[in-house]
């Protein structure tokens, strides 16, 4: 039954073709035009679809490229922020080093060696630090340690590549000092308070010492450990001690002992 319907369809198509071919030329042209007008909208729809696909492709490619560029810019921005942080820290370190180098040049009589603070002693957090120089670098005990701001302390013990520095204010670091006033009063800078590491006591000053807040205190050079003229700090206040036998003063240290990062060691 199915084959018979196919034969009938083929016969009708062949008959239609013979009729079309035998029609006069004008009639055949009109018939072709009629058929074309029927299928033309379908051809237009196909062409429009192809153009829409092409435009969509053109639109998607730039968007992907923009996303790629956006990701690249985001990473570059993060890198620049990290570099900015690094540059800020380097600028701060360079400022400190420039101050230290300039201060070193102003005192050519001292042979100085630069060192980094690498650790604080947990048992005595505010009064001792470790530096990255030792006997292999020519460091010996009792060498003075300082910064551009002032005295830090002295070398207490030495290993081959590290040394322990005992800071000003520790009972093991008494310093012979002098007040920069008219009478050049001398005394001993000793221990500091338990709560504020920036304040130390200066004892055995003359009973009639003329002390005023702001007077500078420097090393006197007595005792043979600390050279003369290293800044220690400034007078905060003073009071009579031991029933007026001598005067005791509080001194605000010039060096920031709680924020030490780099120091200088005075070599022989």
PyMOL commands that set and color helices and strands:
alter all, ss='L'
color gray80, all
select helices_A, chain A and resi 2-22+25-105+122-124+135-137+257-259
alter helices_A, ss='H'
color red, helices_A
select strands_A, chain A and resi 111-120+128-131+144-146+151-158+163-167+175-179+186-192+199-205+216-219+231-241+246-253+262-267
alter strands_A, ss='S'
color yellow, strands_A
deselect
rebuild
show_as cartoon
